Amino acid sequence: MNSLHVKPYVSVIIAALNEEEAIANVVASVPREIASEIIVVDNGSTDRTAEVALAAGARVVTEPQRGYGRAFRAGLRSISSDCEIVVFLDGDGSDYPEMMSRLVDPIIEGAHDFVISSRTRGRRERGSMNSHQVFAGYMVGFFLRLLYGVRSTDMGPFRAIRRDALERLNMREETYGWPLEMQMRAARAGLRTLEVPVDYRRRAGGQSKIAGTVRGSVLAATRILATLARISIERW
């Protein structure tokens, strides 16, 4: 990592699927004093997400095969070789990019390798999270503590990690299990991990791909449980 006197190269990757209504504001809200580049991954949208993101000042990468993990992996393949810190967030407008310093500063200061946002510890707009999402965060936290002794209250999509640390994790998950896989592999690798409270709001438009439908919720829960089982029994 660079000295504190030198601004590190921060790559911000935003996953987006049919987020035409929200994506421009998400890109505009990313602090330019932190972000060295902003990449929006259009994950098979059928609306104008890519066009709007480009007009807002982001670099757009296309990953036509849908999948949460696939989108972020496509973004990672396109980041600058100068990248030192990677920030992930969603393109639906529910995260607060303005709070990015809370995630990035502990890494810049050299105190942590991986910083995860906790929506359950922050201020949540009414209706921004369903009860089963909150429960899932605490349930995963229970297993992380049981398996690795790591405290966690959420699987917040808004997170930052040192690039070199991320590359050592050998991430493979392609769908909804991506956030959990990262947390489990980070815990197992002994990364210095910090959870920070962030605010959270209802999506700016469209429908949630997970909480917005019964099918999406079931698929996400199934994939998360499968990821939990798979990684917990993997050989180190």
PEDAZI-V351984 format. One record per residue. N is the residue number from 1. RES is the residue in three letters. PHI is phi in whole degrees, -180 to 180 (none if undefined). NEAR is the number of other C-alpha atoms within 8 Angstrom. Layout:
n=(N | N)
res=(RES | RES)
phi=(PHI | PHI)
near=(NEAR | NEAR)
//
This chain:
n=(1 | 2 | 3 | 4 | 5 | 6 | 7 | 8 | 9 | 10 | 11 | 12 | 13 | 14 | 15 | 16 | 17 | 18 | 19 | 20 | 21 | 22 | 23 | 24 | 25 | 26 | 27 | 28 | 29 | 30 | 31 | 32 | 33 | 34 | 35 | 36 | 37 | 38 | 39 | 40 | 41 | 42 | 43 | 44 | 45 | 46 | 47 | 48 | 49 | 50 | 51 | 52 | 53 | 54 | 55 | 56 | 57 | 58 | 59 | 60 | 61 | 62 | 63 | 64 | 65 | 66 | 67 | 68 | 69 | 70 | 71 | 72 | 73 | 74 | 75 | 76 | 77 | 78 | 79 | 80 | 81 | 82 | 83 | 84 | 85 | 86 | 87 | 88 | 89 | 90 | 91 | 92 | 93 | 94 | 95 | 96 | 97 | 98 | 99 | 100 | 101 | 102 | 103 | 104 | 105 | 106 | 107 | 108 | 109 | 110 | 111 | 112 | 113 | 114 | 115 | 116 | 117 | 118 | 119 | 120 | 121 | 122 | 123 | 124 | 125 | 126 | 127 | 128 | 129 | 130 | 131 | 132 | 133 | 134 | 135 | 136 | 137 | 138 | 139 | 140 | 141 | 142 | 143 | 144 | 145 | 146 | 147 | 148 | 149 | 150 | 151 | 152 | 153 | 154 | 155 | 156 | 157 | 158 | 159 | 160 | 161 | 162 | 163 | 164 | 165 | 166 | 167 | 168 | 169 | 170 | 171 | 172 | 173 | 174 | 175 | 176 | 177 | 178 | 179 | 180 | 181 | 182 | 183 | 184 | 185 | 186 | 187 | 188 | 189 | 190 | 191 | 192 | 193 | 194 | 195 | 196 | 197 | 198 | 199 | 200 | 201 | 202 | 203 | 204 | 205 | 206 | 207 | 208 | 209 | 210 | 211 | 212 | 213 | 214 | 215 | 216 | 217 | 218 | 219 | 220 | 221 | 222 | 223 | 224 | 225 | 226 | 227 | 228 | 229 | 230 | 231 | 232 | 233 | 234 | 235 | 236)
res=(MET | ASN | SER | LEU | HIS | VAL | LYS | PRO | TYR | VAL | SER | VAL | ILE | ILE | ALA | ALA | LEU | ASN | GLU | GLU | GLU | ALA | ILE | ALA | ASN | VAL | VAL | ALA | SER | VAL | PRO | ARG | GLU | ILE | ALA | SER | GLU | ILE | ILE | VAL | VAL | ASP | ASN | GLY | SER | THR | ASP | ARG | THR | ALA | GLU | VAL | ALA | LEU | ALA | ALA | GLY | ALA | ARG | VAL | VAL | THR | GLU | PRO | GLN | ARG | GLY | TYR | GLY | ARG | ALA | PHE | ARG | ALA | GLY | LEU | ARG | SER | ILE | SER | SER | ASP | CYS | GLU | ILE | VAL | VAL | PHE | LEU | ASP | GLY | ASP | GLY | SER | ASP | TYR | PRO | GLU | MET | MET | SER | ARG | LEU | VAL | ASP | PRO | ILE | ILE | GLU | GLY | ALA | HIS | ASP | PHE | VAL | ILE | SER | SER | ARG | THR | ARG | GLY | ARG | ARG | GLU | ARG | GLY | SER | MET | ASN | SER | HIS | GLN | VAL | PHE | ALA | GLY | TYR | MET | VAL | GLY | PHE | PHE | LEU | ARG | LEU | LEU | TYR | GLY | VAL | ARG | SER | THR | ASP | MET | GLY | PRO | PHE | ARG | ALA | ILE | ARG | ARG | ASP | ALA | LEU | GLU | ARG | LEU | ASN | MET | ARG | GLU | GLU | THR | TYR | GLY | TRP | PRO | LEU | GLU | MET | GLN | MET | ARG | ALA | ALA | ARG | ALA | GLY | LEU | ARG | THR | LEU | GLU | VAL | PRO | VAL | ASP | TYR | ARG | ARG | ARG | ALA | GLY | GLY | GLN | SER | LYS | ILE | ALA | GLY | THR | VAL | ARG | GLY | SER | VAL | LEU | ALA | ALA | THR | ARG | ILE | LEU | ALA | THR | LEU | ALA | ARG | ILE | SER | ILE | GLU | ARG | TRP)
phi=(none | -67 | -61 | -62 | -83 | -118 | -66 | -72 | -85 | -112 | -102 | -104 | -113 | -117 | -88 | -143 | -136 | 55 | -117 | -54 | -74 | -106 | -63 | -62 | -70 | -62 | -62 | -66 | -86 | -70 | -64 | -71 | -74 | -105 | -76 | -88 | -152 | -124 | -117 | -104 | -98 | -84 | -95 | 85 | -65 | -110 | -114 | -96 | -52 | -62 | -63 | -68 | -63 | -64 | -64 | -80 | 110 | -91 | -91 | -105 | -117 | -106 | -128 | -67 | -82 | -68 | 156 | -59 | -65 | -61 | -62 | -69 | -66 | -64 | -64 | -64 | -67 | -107 | -71 | -64 | -67 | -83 | -59 | -115 | -131 | -113 | -115 | -114 | -157 | -89 | -97 | -92 | 87 | -82 | -81 | -112 | -58 | -60 | -92 | -59 | -62 | -62 | -90 | -84 | -58 | -62 | -78 | -60 | -73 | 85 | -85 | -141 | -103 | -146 | -126 | -113 | -83 | -117 | -75 | -72 | -93 | -98 | -90 | -111 | -66 | -56 | 88 | -76 | -132 | -79 | -61 | -72 | -70 | -62 | -60 | -61 | -61 | -71 | -64 | -62 | -60 | -60 | -70 | -64 | -70 | -65 | -81 | -127 | 74 | -102 | -87 | -155 | -124 | -161 | -117 | -53 | -69 | -81 | -157 | -136 | -153 | -62 | -61 | -66 | -69 | -61 | -65 | -78 | -79 | 56 | -64 | -130 | -62 | -113 | -127 | -69 | -81 | -54 | -61 | -67 | -57 | -62 | -67 | -68 | -69 | -65 | -64 | -68 | -82 | 76 | -64 | -75 | -110 | -130 | -110 | -124 | -71 | -136 | -82 | -147 | -134 | -67 | -57 | -77 | -178 | 71 | -125 | -62 | -79 | -110 | -74 | -76 | -139 | -63 | -60 | -63 | -64 | -66 | -62 | -64 | -61 | -63 | -69 | -65 | -65 | -65 | -65 | -59 | -67 | -62 | -74 | -67 | -103 | -65 | -74 | -73)
near=(6 | 8 | 6 | 7 | 5 | 6 | 8 | 10 | 10 | 13 | 16 | 13 | 15 | 13 | 15 | 15 | 10 | 11 | 14 | 11 | 9 | 13 | 15 | 12 | 8 | 12 | 12 | 9 | 9 | 10 | 10 | 6 | 5 | 9 | 12 | 10 | 9 | 13 | 14 | 15 | 16 | 16 | 14 | 11 | 13 | 5 | 7 | 9 | 15 | 11 | 7 | 11 | 15 | 10 | 8 | 9 | 9 | 12 | 10 | 11 | 11 | 9 | 12 | 8 | 7 | 9 | 10 | 11 | 12 | 13 | 14 | 13 | 9 | 12 | 13 | 8 | 6 | 7 | 9 | 6 | 4 | 5 | 12 | 12 | 13 | 13 | 13 | 13 | 13 | 12 | 13 | 13 | 15 | 12 | 11 | 11 | 10 | 8 | 8 | 11 | 8 | 8 | 14 | 12 | 8 | 11 | 14 | 11 | 8 | 8 | 8 | 12 | 12 | 14 | 16 | 15 | 15 | 14 | 13 | 10 | 9 | 10 | 9 | 11 | 8 | 7 | 7 | 11 | 9 | 8 | 6 | 6 | 9 | 11 | 8 | 9 | 12 | 11 | 8 | 12 | 13 | 10 | 8 | 14 | 11 | 8 | 7 | 8 | 7 | 9 | 8 | 12 | 11 | 14 | 11 | 10 | 10 | 11 | 13 | 13 | 13 | 12 | 10 | 7 | 10 | 9 | 8 | 6 | 10 | 6 | 8 | 5 | 11 | 11 | 10 | 12 | 14 | 13 | 10 | 11 | 13 | 10 | 8 | 10 | 10 | 12 | 12 | 8 | 7 | 6 | 11 | 8 | 11 | 8 | 9 | 11 | 10 | 12 | 10 | 13 | 12 | 11 | 12 | 9 | 9 | 8 | 6 | 8 | 7 | 11 | 10 | 9 | 9 | 8 | 7 | 11 | 11 | 8 | 9 | 11 | 8 | 8 | 11 | 11 | 8 | 9 | 12 | 10 | 8 | 8 | 10 | 7 | 6 | 6 | 3 | 2)
//
